[in-house]
Amino acid sequence: MDINSKLPKVGTTIFTVMSALANEHNAINLSQGFPNYPSSQKLNDLVNNAMNNGYNQYAPMAGNLDLRLAIAHKYELLYNKTYHPENEITVTAGATQAIYTIISAFIHRDDEVIIFKPAYDCYEPAVKINGGTPISIQLSVPNYKINWEEVSSKITSKTKMILINTPHNPTGTIWSKEDLLQLQKVTQNTNIIVLSDEVYEHIVFDDAKHYSVCLFNDLKQRSFITASFGKTFHNTGWKIGYCCAPKSLMEEFRKVHQFNVFSVNHPAQKGIADFMQDPETYNGLSEFFQRKRDLFLNLISESRFKFSPSQGTYFQVLDYSEITDEYDVDFAKQLTIDYKIASIPLSVFNNDNKDDKVLRFCFAKTEETLIKAAEILSKI
């Protein structure tokens, strides 16, 4: 059978490759971004209660209303901003589904989408499969700062969307208030939609502030925010996320959403809604993960790896340029096979596989795991 692939150059994701290699060689897996400790027992019990209380059939297409109300309350509490639970919030099967659906709803053939590299690997394929053209802006080590003159130069009459991610996976950097003001400036008086991936919004360190696009009035009117309960509540396997946007944008989103997923796991939605009644369930995350980050970095401080402490997310980038000049994919595989520790090479997220000699390590792990991992890294 002759198959004309829509994504002829796309293979298996690096996350699958490195996790499989870790399993094969019994390595500590700091590659894929999932915790190796359980989610809250209280949350598990609330989901179980929802099942026992009959929340086992289809949820409303837009999501369980209690959960949408809890999300709306969170935005009022954290940002003093309003999203109407009836027509401006939709619960999704994880943030990745939300991102794909947003792109599918708005990107037509030859529309241009600006993406900052290194970029999470689901962005570009979603643009391409919908006929759009990704326009990449490569950020540079070690700070990954945005050059706003370059951004302005990339905007054309074909620019339909700018896709941003803060806190940023894979680099662990965060956008400043000035960055968001510049984004607002370059999109003002245009029809450009902003897709803001904010799945790590609750994980920022050293008393820094997460600047959501909703804090800036003009940006809020043109933006989708995508978020992930899997990242927030340590249960990535549940695949529950959501997106927020003004009513006019959300109406278009739901036209597509209803046909590619319709609705998502109902008892999990109800359980999360009940869990979120206590804001500390998400407000305490920065402190929780900063303890893990600081432990990990203190333990490897005498190693040959160089680093700037992660500003957000639960990932830490380590520079290995003083150890070897090997290609990062090869070095990551060597560490997994020979040293029994798995990571993610960043070149796979860059333009033309640009190799900056850096690897990404996930520190959403138990203290015991982080201590063992640090012992290995300190001997390399």
For each residue, the residues with C-beta under 8 A, 3 or more apart:
1:
2:
3:
4:
5: 8
6: 128 129
7: 10 125 128 129
8: 5
9:
10: 7 125
11:
12: 16 17
13: 16 17 121
14: 17 18 121 329 344 345 348
15: 18 19 31 32 33 121 344
16: 12 13 19 20
17: 12 13 14 20 21
18: 14 15 21 22 29 31 32 332 336 342 343 344
19: 15 16 22 23 29 31 32 342
20: 16 17 23 24
21: 17 18 24 25 27 333 336 337 342
22: 18 19 25 26 27 28 29 31 336 342
23: 19 20 26 29
24: 20 21
25: 21 22 336 337 340
26: 22 23 340
27: 21 22 336 337 339 340 341 342
28: 22 340 341 342 369 372 373 376
29: 18 19 22 23 32 36 342
30: 341 342 343 361 362 363 365 373
31: 15 18 19 22 332 336 342 343 344 360 361 362
32: 15 18 19 29 344 362
33: 15 169 231 236 314 315 362 364
34: 236 237 362 364
35: 39 234 236 364 365
36: 29 364 365 366 369
37: 234 365 366
38: 41 44 234
39: 35 43 44 233 234 235
40: 43 44 233 234 275 281
41: 38 44 45
42: 45 46 275
43: 39 40 46 47 233 235 271 272 275 281
44: 38 39 40 41 47 48 271
45: 41 42 48 49
46: 42 43 49 50 270 271 272 274 275
47: 43 44 50 51 267 268 270 271 272
48: 44 45 51 52 267 271
49: 45 46 52 53 271 274
50: 46 47 53 55 266 267 268 270 271 274
51: 47 48 55 56 267
52: 48 49
53: 49 50 270
54: 57
55: 50 51 59 64 266 267 269 270
56: 51 266 267
57: 54 266
58: 262 263 266
59: 55 63 64 91 263 264 265 266 269
60: 63 64 65 263
61: 254 257 258 262 263
62: 68 86 89 90 91 254
63: 59 60 67 68 89 90 91 242 263 264 269
64: 55 59 60 67 68 91 266 269 270 273
65: 60 68 69 85
66: 69 70 269 270 273 274
67: 63 64 70 71 91 242 269 270 272 273 276
68: 62 63 64 65 71 72 85 86 89 91 242
69: 65 66 72 73 85 273
70: 66 67 73 74 272 273 276 277
71: 67 68 74 75 83 85 89 242 244 276
72: 68 69 75 76 82 83 84 85 89
73: 69 70 76 77 276
74: 70 71 77 78 276 279 282
75: 71 72 78 79 81 82 83 214 244
76: 72 73 79 80 81 82
77: 73 74 279
78: 74 75
79: 75 76 212 214 215
80: 76
81: 75 76 212 214 215 220
82: 72 75 76
83: 71 72 75 88 89 214 244
84: 72 87 88 89 247
85: 65 68 69 71 72 88 89
86: 62 68
87: 84 247 250 251
88: 83 84 85 244 245 246 247 250
89: 62 63 68 71 72 83 84 85 242 243 244 250
90: 62 63 98 242 243 250 253 254 257
91: 59 62 63 64 67 68 240 241 242 263 264 269
92: 95 97 98 101 226 240 241 242 243 257 261 264
93: 97 239 240 241 261 264 265
94: 97 98 228 230 239 240 241
95: 92 98 99 197 199 226 227 228 230 231 241 243
96: 99 100 122 241
97: 92 93 94 100 101 239 241 260 261
98: 90 92 94 95 101 102 224 226 241 242 243
99: 95 96 102 103 122 123 126 195 197 226
100: 96 97 103 104 122 126 260
101: 92 97 98 104 105 253 256 257 260 261
102: 98 99 105 106 193 195 224 226 243 253
103: 99 100 106 107 113 126 127 130 132 161 195
104: 100 101 107 126 130 256 260
105: 101 102 252 253 255 256
106: 102 103 111 160 161 193 252
107: 103 104 111 113 127 130 131 132 160 161
108: 111 130 131 132 160
109: 131 132
110: 131 132 133 158
111: 106 107 108 131 132 133 158 159 160 161
112: 132 133 134 135 156 158 159 160 161
113: 103 107 123 127 132 133 134 135 159 160 161 162 163
114: 135 137 151 154 155 159 161 162 163
115: 119 123 124 127 134 135 136 137 163
116: 119 136 137 139 146 163 164 165
117: 136 137 138 139 349 350 351 354
118: 139 144 170 171 346 349 350
119: 115 116 123 124 136 163 165 349
120: 123 165 169 170 197 349
121: 13 14 15 124 125 348 349
122: 96 99 100 125 126
123: 99 113 115 119 120 126 127 134 163
124: 115 119 121 127 128 134 136
125: 7 10 121 122 128 129
126: 99 100 103 104 122 123 129 130
127: 103 107 113 115 123 124 130 132 133 134
128: 6 7 124 125 131 132 134
129: 6 7 125 126
130: 103 104 107 108 126 127
131: 107 108 109 110 111 128
132: 103 107 108 109 110 111 112 113 127 128 160 161
133: 110 111 112 113 127 158
134: 112 113 115 123 124 127 128
135: 112 113 114 115 154 159
136: 115 116 117 119 124 351
137: 114 115 116 117 146 147 150 151 154
138: 117 350 351 354
139: 116 117 118 144 145 146 171
140: 143 144 145 356
141: 144 319 356 358
142: 308 319
143: 140 173 308
144: 118 139 140 141 168 171 173
145: 139 140
146: 116 137 139 151 175 179 182
147: 137 150 151
148: 151 152 179 182 186
149: 152 153
150: 137 147 153 154
151: 114 137 146 147 148 154 155 162 182 183 186
152: 148 149 155 186
153: 149 150
154: 114 135 137 150 151 159
155: 114 151 152 159 186 190 192
156: 112 159
157:
158: 110 111 112 133
159: 111 112 113 114 135 154 155 156 162 190 192
160: 106 107 108 111 112 113 132 191 192 193
161: 103 106 107 111 112 113 114 132 192 193 194 195
162: 113 114 151 159 183 187 192 193 194 195
163: 113 114 115 116 119 123 194 195 197
164: 116 175 183 194 195 196 197 213
165: 116 119 120 168 169 196 197 198
166: 173 174 175 179 196 197 198 210 211 312
167: 172 173 174 198 200 201 203 204 210 311 312 313
168: 144 165 171 172 173 174 175 312 313
169: 33 120 165 172 199 200 313 315
170: 118 120 315 317 344 346 349 360
171: 118 139 144 168 315 317 346 360
172: 167 168 169 310 311 312 313 315 316 317
173: 143 144 166 167 168 311 312
174: 166 167 168 204 208 210 211 311 312
175: 146 164 166 168 179 180 211
176: 179 180 211
177: 180 181 209 211
178: 181 182
179: 146 148 166 175 176 182 183 211
180: 175 176 177 183 184 211 213 215 216 219
181: 177 178 184 185 216
182: 146 148 151 178 179 185 186
183: 151 162 164 179 180 186 187 194 213 219
184: 180 181 187 188 216 218 219
185: 181 182 188
186: 148 151 152 155 182 183
187: 162 183 184 190 192 194 218 219 222
188: 184 185 218
189:
190: 155 159 187
191: 160
192: 155 159 160 161 162 187 222
193: 102 106 160 161 162 222 223 224 249
194: 161 162 163 164 183 187 213 219 222 223 224
195: 99 102 103 161 162 163 164 223 224 226
196: 164 165 166 212 213 223 224 225 226
197: 95 99 120 163 164 165 166 226
198: 165 166 167 201 210 212 213 225 226 227
199: 95 169 226 227 228 231 241
200: 167 169 203 204 231 312 313 314
201: 167 198 204 210 212 227
202: 210 232 282 283 285 286
203: 167 200 231 285 286 289 312 313 314
204: 167 174 200 201 208 209 210 286 311 312
205: 208 286 289 290 293 309 310 311 312
206: 290 309 311
207:
208: 174 204 205 311 312
209: 177 204
210: 166 167 174 198 201 202 204 312
211: 166 174 175 176 177 179 180 215
212: 79 81 196 198 201 215 225
213: 164 180 183 194 196 198 216 219 220 223 225
214: 75 79 81 83 219 220 223 225 244
215: 79 81 180 211 212 219 220
216: 180 181 184 213 219 220
217: 220 221
218: 184 187 188 221 222
219: 180 183 184 187 194 213 214 215 216 222 223
220: 81 213 214 215 216 217 223 246
221: 217 218 246
222: 187 192 193 194 218 219 246 249
223: 193 194 195 196 213 214 219 220 245
224: 98 102 193 194 195 196 243 244 245 249 253
225: 196 198 212 213 214 243 244 245
226: 92 95 98 99 102 195 196 197 198 199 241 242 243
227: 95 198 199 201 232 241 242 243 244
228: 94 95 199 231 232 236 240 241
229: 232 233 235 238 240 241 242 272
230: 94 95 233 235 236 237 238 239 240 241
231: 33 95 199 200 203 228 236
232: 202 227 228 229 282 285
233: 39 40 43 229 230 272 275 281
234: 35 37 38 39 40 364
235: 39 43 229 230 238
236: 33 34 35 228 230 231 239
237: 34 230
238: 229 230 235 265 268
239: 93 94 97 230 236 264 265
240: 91 92 93 94 228 229 230 264 265 268 269 272
241: 91 92 93 94 95 96 97 98 199 226 227 228 229 230
242: 63 67 68 71 89 90 91 92 98 226 227 229
243: 89 90 92 95 98 102 224 225 226 227 250 253
244: 71 75 83 88 89 214 224 225 227 250
245: 88 223 224 225 249 250 253
246: 88 220 221 222 249 250
247: 84 87 88 250 251
248: 251 252
249: 193 222 224 245 246 252 253
250: 87 88 89 90 243 244 245 246 247 253 254
251: 87 247 248 254 255
252: 105 106 248 249 255 256
253: 90 101 102 105 224 243 245 249 250 256 257
254: 61 62 90 250 251 257 258
255: 105 251 252 258 259
256: 101 104 105 252 253 259 260
257: 61 90 92 101 253 254 260 261 262
258: 61 254 255 262
259: 255 256 262
260: 97 100 101 104 256 257
261: 92 93 97 101 257 264
262: 58 61 257 258 259
263: 58 59 60 61 63 91 266
264: 59 63 91 92 93 239 240 261 268 269
265: 59 93 238 239 240 268 269
266: 50 55 56 57 58 59 64 263 269 270
267: 47 48 50 51 55 56 270 271
268: 47 50 238 240 264 265 271 272
269: 55 59 63 64 66 67 91 240 264 265 266 272 273
270: 46 47 50 53 55 64 66 67 266 267 273 274
271: 43 44 46 47 48 49 50 267 268 274 275
272: 43 46 47 67 70 229 233 240 268 269 275 276
273: 64 66 67 69 70 269 270 276 277
274: 46 49 50 66 270 271 277
275: 40 42 43 46 233 271 272 278 281
276: 67 70 71 73 74 272 273 279 281 282
277: 70 273 274
278: 275 281
279: 74 77 276 282 283
280: 283 284
281: 40 43 233 275 276 278 284
282: 74 202 232 276 279 285
283: 202 279 280
284: 280 281 287 288
285: 202 203 232 282 288 289
286: 202 203 204 205 289 290
287: 284 290 291
288: 284 285 291 292
289: 203 205 285 286 292 293 314 363 364
290: 205 206 286 287 293 294
291: 287 288 294 295
292: 288 289 295 296 314 363 364 365 367 370
293: 205 289 290 296 297 309 310 314 316 363
294: 290 291 297 298
295: 291 292 298 299 367 370 371
296: 292 293 299 300 316 361 363 370 373 374
297: 293 294 300 301 307 309 316
298: 294 295 301
299: 295 296 370 371 374 375 378
300: 296 297 303 305 307 318 374 377 378
301: 297 298
302: 378
303: 300 374 377 378 380
304: 320 322 323 380
305: 300 318 319 320 322 323 377 380
306: 318 319 321 322
307: 297 300 316 317 318 319
308: 142 143 317
309: 205 206 293 297 316
310: 172 205 293 313 314 315 316 317
311: 167 172 173 174 204 205 206 208
312: 166 167 168 172 173 174 200 203 204 205 208 210
313: 167 168 169 172 200 203 310
314: 33 200 203 289 292 293 310 362 363 364
315: 33 169 170 171 172 310 360 361 362 363
316: 172 293 296 297 307 309 310 360 361 363
317: 170 171 172 307 308 310 346 358 359 360 361
318: 300 305 306 307 343 358 359 360 361 377
319: 141 142 305 306 307 322 356 357 358
320: 304 305 323 324 328 331 357 358 359
321: 306 325 357
322: 304 305 306 319
323: 304 305 320 380
324: 320 331
325: 321 357
326: 330 331 334
327: 330 331 347 355
328: 320 331 332 345 346 347 355 356 357 358 359
329: 14 332 333 345 347 348
330: 326 327 333 334
331: 320 324 326 327 328 334 335 345 359
332: 18 31 328 329 335 336 342 343 344 345 359
333: 21 329 330 336 337
334: 326 330 331 337 338 339
335: 331 332 338 339 341 342 343 359 380
336: 18 21 22 25 27 31 332 333 339 340 341 342 343
337: 21 25 27 333 334
338: 334 335
339: 27 334 335 336 376 379 380
340: 25 26 27 28 336 376
341: 27 28 30 335 336 373 376 377
342: 18 19 21 22 27 28 29 30 31 332 335 336
343: 18 30 31 318 332 335 336 359 360 361
344: 14 15 18 31 32 170 332 348 359 360 361
345: 14 328 329 331 332 348 355 358 359 360
346: 118 170 171 317 328 349 350 356 358 359 360
347: 327 328 329 350 353 354 355 356
348: 14 121 329 344 345 353
349: 117 118 119 120 121 170 346
350: 117 118 138 346 347 353 354 355 356
351: 117 136 138 354
352:
353: 347 348 350
354: 117 138 347 350 351
355: 327 328 345 347 350
356: 140 141 319 328 346 347 350
357: 319 320 321 325 328
358: 141 317 318 319 320 328 345 346
359: 317 318 320 328 331 332 335 343 344 345 346
360: 31 170 171 315 316 317 318 343 344 345 346
361: 30 31 296 315 316 317 318 343 344 373
362: 30 31 32 33 34 314 315 365
363: 30 289 292 293 296 314 315 316 370
364: 33 34 35 36 234 289 292 314
365: 30 35 36 37 292 362 369 370 373
366: 36 37 369 370
367: 292 295 370 371
368: 371 372
369: 28 36 365 366 372 373
370: 292 295 296 299 363 365 366 367 373 374
371: 295 299 367 368 374 375
372: 28 368 369 375 376
373: 28 30 296 341 361 365 369 370 376 377
374: 296 299 300 303 370 371 377 378
375: 299 371 372 378 379
376: 28 339 340 341 372 373 379 380
377: 300 303 305 318 341 373 374 380
378: 299 300 302 303 374 375
379: 339 375 376
380: 303 304 305 323 335 339 376 377
